[in-house]
Amino acid sequence: MKNTLREVQARREQIVQELLAIRSLECGALSEQYYTRRGAPGKAPQRQGPYYVLSRWEDGRNRSRRVKRKEVDRVRQDLAHHEQFMALCHELEELTRQLGALEREAATEKEAVKKGLKSRSKRVRKSSE
């Protein structure tokens, strides 16, 4: 089913409001890292951690920073906000493409009516009668 011009415009405005509602975000990936500490002679090595690290590509380089345990939930929420943000941006892009196509189509139809042209399907029906 093809969206109408009004539906596309309404959804675009709704997306903009949803984008404005996102107050913070983080891009990248959060990982848990562990450190194995050598034990004293005769003792087993000890595993320590987890330590949380947020990594992302920035300016062609991998940037990482350690995240405190008390900040992990907030960072996970911000990463989810980033995914939501990107999905909304892709939807907005697609709707903007549709809006352009609908407006061009409407302009073409308006121009055809102005010039007194009929659509091809009507001409075919008339000539076959």
GROMACS elastic network, one bead per residue, 0.5 to 0.9 nm:
[ bonds ]
;  ai    aj funct       b0    kb
    3     6     6  0.81802   500
    3     7     6  0.61216   500
    3     8     6  0.63869   500
    3    98     6  0.83280   500
    3   102     6  0.89355   500
    4     7     6  0.52158   500
    4     8     6  0.62799   500
    4     9     6  0.86713   500
    4    99     6  0.87792   500
    4   102     6  0.77529   500
    5     8     6  0.52698   500
    5     9     6  0.62366   500
    5    10     6  0.86541   500
    5    98     6  0.85124   500
    5    99     6  0.64533   500
    5   102     6  0.63237   500
    5   103     6  0.75479   500
    6     9     6  0.51850   500
    6    10     6  0.61249   500
    6    11     6  0.86703   500
    7    10     6  0.51256   500
    7    11     6  0.61873   500
    7    12     6  0.85796   500
    8    11     6  0.52516   500
    8    12     6  0.61472   500
    8    13     6  0.86905   500
    8    95     6  0.62029   500
    8    96     6  0.80473   500
    8    98     6  0.75136   500
    8    99     6  0.64153   500
    9    12     6  0.51083   500
    9    13     6  0.62821   500
    9    14     6  0.86610   500
    9    95     6  0.81517   500
    9    96     6  0.86050   500
    9    99     6  0.73627   500
   10    13     6  0.52253   500
   10    14     6  0.62493   500
   10    15     6  0.87449   500
   11    15     6  0.61458   500
   11    16     6  0.86572   500
   11    92     6  0.84478   500
   11    95     6  0.79911   500
   12    15     6  0.51034   500
   12    16     6  0.63361   500
   12    17     6  0.87918   500
   12    91     6  0.85323   500
   12    92     6  0.60998   500
   12    95     6  0.67495   500
   12    96     6  0.76807   500
   13    16     6  0.51349   500
   13    17     6  0.64244   500
   13    18     6  0.87720   500
   14    17     6  0.51510   500
   14    18     6  0.62982   500
   14    19     6  0.86976   500
   15    19     6  0.60989   500
   15    20     6  0.85630   500
   15    88     6  0.64303   500
   15    89     6  0.82406   500
   15    91     6  0.81943   500
   15    92     6  0.68255   500
   16    19     6  0.50315   500
   16    20     6  0.62071   500
   16    21     6  0.86886   500
   16    88     6  0.85326   500
   16    92     6  0.82656   500
   17    20     6  0.50589   500
   17    21     6  0.63025   500
   18    21     6  0.50762   500
   18    22     6  0.68485   500
   18    85     6  0.86242   500
   18    88     6  0.80450   500
   19    22     6  0.55159   500
   19    23     6  0.86533   500
   19    84     6  0.87548   500
   19    85     6  0.64988   500
   19    88     6  0.72477   500
   19    89     6  0.83475   500
   20    23     6  0.72559   500
   22    25     6  0.74849   500
   22    81     6  0.68035   500
   22    82     6  0.87866   500
   22    84     6  0.88342   500
   22    85     6  0.76071   500
   23    81     6  0.86925   500
   24    78     6  0.60867   500
   24    81     6  0.72681   500
   24    82     6  0.83587   500
   25    75     6  0.79693   500
   25    77     6  0.77780   500
   25    79     6  0.59447   500
   25    80     6  0.76942   500
   25    81     6  0.53798   500
   25    82     6  0.52177   500
   25    83     6  0.88813   500
   25    85     6  0.84121   500
   26    29     6  0.88496   500
   26    75     6  0.68520   500
   26    76     6  0.84056   500
   26    77     6  0.85876   500
   26    78     6  0.50554   500
   26    80     6  0.82524   500
   26    81     6  0.75319   500
   26    82     6  0.59866   500
   27    54     6  0.87302   500
   27    55     6  0.83678   500
   27    56     6  0.66237   500
   27    57     6  0.89354   500
   27    78     6  0.78876   500
   27    79     6  0.58137   500
   27    80     6  0.89470   500
   27    81     6  0.89517   500
   27    82     6  0.59975   500
   27    83     6  0.82439   500
   28    54     6  0.65394   500
   28    55     6  0.53767   500
   28    57     6  0.73491   500
   28    79     6  0.72068   500
   28    82     6  0.89186   500
   29    53     6  0.80939   500
   29    54     6  0.55769   500
   29    55     6  0.53980   500
   29    56     6  0.65085   500
   29    76     6  0.89628   500
   29    79     6  0.76546   500
   30    52     6  0.66887   500
   30    53     6  0.56127   500
   30    55     6  0.65141   500
   30    67     6  0.86698   500
   30    72     6  0.85139   500
   30    75     6  0.79426   500
   30    76     6  0.74535   500
   30    79     6  0.84198   500
   31    51     6  0.81710   500
   31    52     6  0.56554   500
   31    53     6  0.53501   500
   31    54     6  0.64978   500
   31    55     6  0.79571   500
   32    49     6  0.80506   500
   32    50     6  0.55016   500
   32    51     6  0.55540   500
   32    53     6  0.64917   500
   33    48     6  0.89685   500
   33    49     6  0.66773   500
   33    50     6  0.53088   500
   33    51     6  0.50121   500
   33    52     6  0.61754   500
   33    53     6  0.72835   500
   34    47     6  0.66296   500
   34    48     6  0.56547   500
   34    50     6  0.50469   500
   34    51     6  0.61893   500
   34    52     6  0.89159   500
   35    46     6  0.82170   500
   35    47     6  0.57428   500
   35    48     6  0.50856   500
   35    49     6  0.62897   500
   35    50     6  0.78965   500
   35    51     6  0.83151   500
   36    45     6  0.63925   500
   36    46     6  0.55443   500
   36    48     6  0.60380   500
   36    49     6  0.87420   500
   37    45     6  0.55135   500
   37    46     6  0.51050   500
   37    47     6  0.61783   500
   37    48     6  0.71289   500
   38    41     6  0.87064   500
   38    43     6  0.83655   500
   38    44     6  0.73513   500
   38    46     6  0.65103   500
   38    47     6  0.88507   500
   39    42     6  0.75637   500
   39    43     6  0.51365   500
   39    44     6  0.53927   500
   39    46     6  0.64294   500
   40    43     6  0.53156   500
   40    44     6  0.76706   500
   40    45     6  0.80039   500
   41    44     6  0.83299   500
   43    46     6  0.88880   500
   47    50     6  0.89633   500
   48    51     6  0.83643   500
   49    52     6  0.85196   500
   50    69     6  0.89156   500
   51    66     6  0.73900   500
   51    67     6  0.75755   500
   51    68     6  0.78418   500
   51    69     6  0.77622   500
   52    65     6  0.85430   500
   52    66     6  0.58164   500
   52    67     6  0.52171   500
   52    68     6  0.68900   500
   52    69     6  0.71606   500
   52    72     6  0.74453   500
   53    64     6  0.64580   500
   53    65     6  0.55805   500
   53    67     6  0.55828   500
   53    68     6  0.87620   500
   54    63     6  0.82260   500
   54    64     6  0.54906   500
   54    65     6  0.54137   500
   54    66     6  0.62900   500
   54    67     6  0.66644   500
   54    75     6  0.84234   500
   55    62     6  0.67255   500
   55    63     6  0.55671   500
   55    65     6  0.66083   500
   55    66     6  0.88104   500
   56    61     6  0.82334   500
   56    62     6  0.56402   500
   56    63     6  0.54008   500
   56    64     6  0.65184   500
   57    60     6  0.61981   500
   57    61     6  0.54130   500
   57    63     6  0.59546   500
   57    64     6  0.87240   500
   58    61     6  0.53682   500
   58    62     6  0.62596   500
   58    63     6  0.63945   500
   59    62     6  0.83003   500
   67    70     6  0.82854   500
   67    71     6  0.63742   500
   67    72     6  0.65116   500
   67    75     6  0.81935   500
   68    71     6  0.53176   500
   68    72     6  0.65503   500
   69    72     6  0.53131   500
   69    73     6  0.81792   500
   70    73     6  0.72059   500
   70    74     6  0.82678   500
   71    74     6  0.53802   500
   71    75     6  0.62060   500
   71    76     6  0.87252   500
   72    75     6  0.51009   500
   72    76     6  0.61433   500
   72    77     6  0.85974   500
   73    76     6  0.51261   500
   73    77     6  0.62039   500
   73    78     6  0.86149   500
   74    77     6  0.50582   500
   74    78     6  0.61289   500
   74    79     6  0.86161   500
   75    79     6  0.61082   500
   75    80     6  0.86100   500
   76    79     6  0.50540   500
   76    80     6  0.63169   500
   76    81     6  0.86651   500
   77    80     6  0.50699   500
   77    81     6  0.62482   500
   77    82     6  0.87391   500
   78    82     6  0.62638   500
   78    83     6  0.87960   500
   79    82     6  0.50229   500
   79    83     6  0.65106   500
   79    84     6  0.87661   500
   80    83     6  0.51270   500
   80    84     6  0.62775   500
   80    85     6  0.85441   500
   81    85     6  0.59592   500
   81    86     6  0.85878   500
   82    86     6  0.61521   500
   82    87     6  0.85825   500
   83    86     6  0.51976   500
   83    87     6  0.62096   500
   83    88     6  0.86286   500
   84    87     6  0.51415   500
   84    88     6  0.61603   500
   84    89     6  0.85911   500
   85    88     6  0.51992   500
   85    89     6  0.61768   500
   85    90     6  0.87422   500
   86    90     6  0.62326   500
   86    91     6  0.86192   500
   87    90     6  0.51949   500
   87    91     6  0.62246   500
   87    92     6  0.85752   500
   88    91     6  0.50315   500
   88    92     6  0.60100   500
   88    93     6  0.85213   500
   89    93     6  0.61202   500
   89    94     6  0.86796   500
   90    93     6  0.50259   500
   90    94     6  0.62994   500
   90    95     6  0.86636   500
   91    94     6  0.51312   500
   91    95     6  0.61349   500
   91    96     6  0.85053   500
   92    95     6  0.50946   500
   92    96     6  0.60087   500
   92    97     6  0.85700   500
   93    96     6  0.51349   500
   93    97     6  0.63075   500
   93    98     6  0.87465   500
   94    97     6  0.50914   500
   94    98     6  0.63070   500
   94    99     6  0.86273   500
   95    99     6  0.59882   500
   95   100     6  0.85704   500
   96   100     6  0.62013   500
   96   101     6  0.86377   500
   97   100     6  0.52385   500
   97   101     6  0.63531   500
   97   102     6  0.87058   500
   98   101     6  0.50982   500
   98   102     6  0.60774   500
   98   103     6  0.85258   500
   99   102     6  0.51058   500
   99   103     6  0.60581   500
   99   104     6  0.85291   500
  100   103     6  0.51557   500
  100   104     6  0.61081   500
  100   105     6  0.84913   500
  101   104     6  0.51417   500
  101   105     6  0.60496   500
  101   106     6  0.85462   500
  102   105     6  0.50129   500
  102   106     6  0.60582   500
  102   107     6  0.85381   500
  103   106     6  0.50293   500
  103   107     6  0.60741   500
  103   108     6  0.85365   500
  104   107     6  0.50599   500
  104   108     6  0.61179   500
  104   109     6  0.86325   500
  105   108     6  0.51184   500
  105   109     6  0.62456   500
  105   110     6  0.85888   500
  106   109     6  0.51312   500
  106   110     6  0.60772   500
  106   111     6  0.85680   500
  107   110     6  0.50153   500
  107   111     6  0.60822   500
  107   112     6  0.85382   500
  108   111     6  0.51166   500
  108   112     6  0.61647   500
  108   113     6  0.86994   500
  109   112     6  0.50327   500
  109   113     6  0.62424   500
  109   114     6  0.86119   500
  109   119     6  0.84905   500
  110   113     6  0.51725   500
  110   114     6  0.62075   500
  110   115     6  0.87396   500
  111   115     6  0.62563   500
  111   116     6  0.85599   500
  111   117     6  0.85493   500
  112   115     6  0.51865   500
  112   116     6  0.61110   500
  112   117     6  0.50073   500
  112   118     6  0.68961   500
  112   119     6  0.79842   500
  113   117     6  0.57991   500
  113   118     6  0.71052   500
  114   117     6  0.76068   500
  115   118     6  0.89625   500
  117   120     6  0.88774   500
  118   121     6  0.82174   500
  118   122     6  0.64623   500
  118   123     6  0.66901   500
  119   122     6  0.55180   500
  119   123     6  0.66061   500
  119   124     6  0.89263   500
  120   123     6  0.51293   500
  120   124     6  0.62189   500
  120   125     6  0.87376   500
  121   124     6  0.52170   500
  121   125     6  0.63726   500
  121   126     6  0.87609   500
  122   125     6  0.52037   500
  122   126     6  0.61998   500
  122   127     6  0.86661   500
  123   126     6  0.51503   500
  123   127     6  0.61206   500
  123   128     6  0.86145   500
  124   127     6  0.53085   500
  124   128     6  0.62554   500
  124   129     6  0.89322   500
  125   128     6  0.53386   500
  125   129     6  0.65932   500
  126   129     6  0.55517   500
